[in-house]
Amino acid sequence: MPPIALPEDTLADWGELWLGNTAGIPGEGVADDDAPPPTKAPERFNKRQGMEFGRVFDFAFGIALAEMLGGIAVVSPRARSLTPPQPDCVEVGTTRVIGGIRPQNYDAAYRPDGPRIVFDSKTLNDEASIRKNWQNMVNDLASEAATAHIRFPFCIVAFIIALPAVAFHALSQRQRRAITTTLERLGSRKDELDQHHLAEAIALVIWDPRTGQLDTEAPPPDSAISLNSMPDRIYASYADRYQHLPPHTT
């Protein structure tokens, strides 16, 4: 699987919003030139911005995955559909899977004959949000992995967790260590017989809103939860479970 490319200029545009007090979205037009721009608190996203920001990671993952699978199309899923809109494609958008715990919407998926790969992005957008919501996010990760694996044990589950560097480094060293070790543990599923609540691949992305650059030391490049490590983990799992099976010929 090729690297998951996150353009600095795109992240910098989002960082400008994160730092400022505007409630806009990069690339959106102004609906009413006479209306005052909506505001938000600086150094954080509002709820809508946080959701839209996650799409940056969804599309980056989907593009890399589609290239790994032979340069297939990246498409939008049909609303609430349990099948893809065409036979061999990567879906990026709200993709519904009926899992073993509950129906679950993922942010991207490859499901030519049922879910082979599912993906979700998660963002916590300021220090207070990390402190308040981190444990809930951990529960969500385990639940989303389990609901896919109970019904589809061969399915590869992947997550990207994105945190702003300002907020992450404001945490104590103990808190930062707890976050990284928890994600390393949750992202350690090795084969289809492993525990359902584990994911095959998790990446922790610490991004700098001031520059759009990614922190190259947190986590370290050789960490199992670095963005650099994710493609190799996904490719190894996919080749082990699906190589030479249709729709692939090699």
C-alpha positions in Angstrom: 0.0 0.0 0.0 1.5 3.4 -0.9 2.0 6.1 1.7 -1.1 7.9 2.9 -0.5 11.5 1.7 -1.8 14.4 3.8 -0.9 17.6 2.0 0.6 20.3 4.2 -1.3 23.1 2.5 -4.6 21.4 3.1 -3.8 20.8 6.8 -2.5 24.4 7.0 -5.9 25.7 5.7 -7.7 23.7 8.4 -5.1 24.9 11.0 -5.9 28.5 10.1 -9.6 27.8 11.0 -8.5 25.9 14.2 -6.5 28.8 15.4 -8.9 31.6 14.5 -12.5 32.4 15.3 -14.3 31.7 12.0 -16.8 28.8 11.7 -16.3 28.4 8.0 -15.1 25.3 6.1 -12.1 25.4 3.6 -13.4 25.6 0.0 -16.9 26.7 0.9 -18.4 29.7 -0.7 -20.2 32.5 1.2 -24.0 32.0 1.1 -24.8 35.6 1.9 -22.2 38.3 1.4 -24.2 40.6 3.7 -24.4 38.2 6.6 -21.8 38.5 9.4 -19.4 35.5 9.4 -20.3 33.0 12.1 -17.7 32.7 14.9 -16.3 30.0 17.2 -13.8 29.9 20.0 -10.1 30.0 18.8 -7.8 27.0 19.0 -10.4 24.4 18.5 -12.9 23.2 15.9 -16.7 23.4 16.3 -18.6 20.2 15.9 -19.2 20.6 12.2 -15.6 21.6 11.4 -14.4 18.6 13.4 -16.5 16.2 11.3 -15.5 17.9 8.0 -11.8 17.8 9.0 -12.0 14.1 9.4 -12.8 13.8 5.7 -9.3 14.9 4.9 -8.0 11.6 6.4 -10.9 9.6 4.9 -10.0 10.6 1.3 -6.3 10.2 1.8 -6.8 6.7 3.1 -9.2 5.8 0.3 -6.9 7.0 -2.4 -4.0 5.0 -1.1 -6.1 1.9 -0.6 -7.5 2.2 -4.1 -4.0 2.3 -5.5 -3.0 -0.7 -3.5 -5.9 -2.6 -4.9 -4.8 -2.0 -8.5 -5.9 1.6 -9.2 -9.6 1.0 -8.8 -12.2 3.8 -8.5 -12.8 5.8 -5.4 -16.6 6.5 -5.2 -19.2 7.7 -2.8 -21.4 5.0 -1.2 -25.1 4.9 -1.7 -27.1 6.1 1.3 -27.6 3.3 3.8 -26.8 0.7 1.2 -25.2 -2.6 2.3 -23.5 -3.1 -1.1 -21.1 -0.9 -3.1 -22.4 1.2 -6.1 -20.1 -0.8 -8.5 -18.5 -4.2 -8.2 -14.9 -3.3 -7.5 -14.3 0.1 -5.8 -13.2 1.8 -2.7 -16.1 3.7 -1.0 -15.3 7.0 0.9 -18.2 8.4 2.9 -20.7 6.9 5.2 -20.5 3.2 4.5 -23.0 0.9 6.4 -22.0 -2.5 7.6 -24.3 -4.8 9.6 -21.9 -6.1 12.2 -22.1 -8.6 15.0 -22.9 -6.0 17.7 -24.9 -3.4 15.7 -25.2 -1.7 12.3 -22.1 0.5 12.0 -21.3 3.4 9.7 -17.6 3.5 8.7 -15.9 6.4 6.9 -14.4 4.3 4.1 -14.5 0.6 3.0 -13.7 -2.0 0.5 -16.5 -4.6 0.3 -16.6 -6.4 -3.1 -18.1 -9.5 -1.5 -18.7 -8.1 2.0 -16.4 -5.9 4.1 -12.8 -6.8 3.5 -11.4 -3.5 4.8 -13.2 -0.8 6.9 -11.8 2.5 8.1 -12.7 5.3 10.5 -11.1 8.6 11.3 -11.4 10.1 14.8 -10.5 13.6 15.8 -10.2 15.3 19.2 -9.7 18.9 18.6 -8.4 20.6 21.8 -6.9 19.7 25.2 -10.2 19.8 27.0 -11.7 17.4 24.5 -8.9 15.0 24.8 -9.1 14.9 28.5 -12.9 14.6 28.5 -13.5 12.2 25.6 -10.4 10.1 25.3 -11.8 7.1 27.2 -15.0 7.2 25.2 -13.0 7.2 22.0 -11.1 4.1 23.2 -14.5 2.4 23.8 -15.6 3.4 20.3 -12.5 2.0 18.7 -12.9 -1.4 20.4 -16.6 -1.6 19.7 -16.2 -0.7 16.0 -13.5 -3.3 15.6 -15.5 -6.0 17.4 -18.7 -5.3 15.5 -16.9 -5.9 12.2 -14.8 -8.9 13.4 -17.6 -10.8 15.0 -19.4 -11.3 11.7 -16.4 -10.9 9.4 -13.3 -12.2 11.2 -11.2 -11.8 8.0 -12.1 -8.1 7.7 -9.2 -5.6 8.2 -10.1 -2.7 10.5 -8.1 0.5 10.4 -8.3 3.8 12.2 -6.5 7.2 12.1 -6.6 9.3 15.2 -5.8 12.9 14.6 -4.9 15.3 17.5 -3.6 18.9 17.2 0.1 19.1 18.4 -0.7 22.1 20.7 -3.2 20.1 22.6 -1.3 16.8 22.6 1.9 18.3 24.0 0.0 20.2 26.7 -0.8 16.9 28.2 1.5 15.4 30.9 4.1 12.9 29.8 2.1 10.2 31.6 -1.1 11.1 29.7 0.7 11.1 26.3 2.3 7.7 27.1 -1.1 6.3 28.1 -2.6 7.4 24.8 0.2 5.9 22.7 0.4 2.6 24.6 -3.4 2.1 24.5 -3.4 2.6 20.7 -0.5 0.3 20.3 -2.4 -2.4 22.2 -5.7 -1.8 20.3 -3.9 -1.9 16.9 -2.2 -5.2 17.4 -4.5 -7.7 15.7 -2.4 -10.2 13.7 -4.7 -12.6 12.1 -8.4 -13.7 11.8 -8.2 -15.8 15.0 -7.1 -12.9 17.2 -9.4 -11.0 19.5 -12.3 -9.2 17.9 -11.9 -5.9 19.7 -8.4 -5.3 18.3 -7.8 -3.5 15.0 -5.3 -4.5 12.3 -3.9 -1.0 12.0 -4.1 2.2 13.9 -2.2 5.5 13.2 -1.9 8.4 15.6 -1.4 11.6 13.7 -0.2 14.7 15.6 -0.6 17.7 13.3 0.5 21.3 13.8 -2.3 23.8 13.0 0.3 26.6 12.6 2.2 24.9 9.8 0.1 21.9 8.6 3.1 19.7 9.3 2.9 16.3 11.0 5.0 15.7 14.2 7.7 13.2 13.2 8.6 12.3 16.7 5.2 11.6 18.3 4.8 8.8 17.6 8.3 7.9 16.4 8.6 6.8 12.7 9.3 3.2 13.7 6.2 3.0 16.0 3.5 0.5 15.1 1.0 3.4 15.3 2.9 5.8 13.1 1.2 6.9 9.8 4.3 5.5 8.0 3.6 2.0 9.4 0.0 1.8 8.6 0.2 0.9 4.8 2.6 -2.0 5.4 0.4 -3.4 8.2 -2.7 -3.2 5.9 -0.9 -4.7 2.9 0.5 -7.6 4.9 -2.9 -8.5 6.4 -4.7 -8.1 3.1 -2.1 -10.2 1.2 -2.3 -12.9 3.8 -6.1 -13.1 3.7 -7.1 -12.3 0.1 -4.2 -12.7 -2.2 -5.1 -14.6 -5.5 -8.8 -14.4 -4.6 -11.3 -12.7 -6.9 -11.5 -9.9 -8.0 -7.7 -10.1 -8.0 -5.8 -12.2 -10.5 -2.4 -12.0 -8.8 
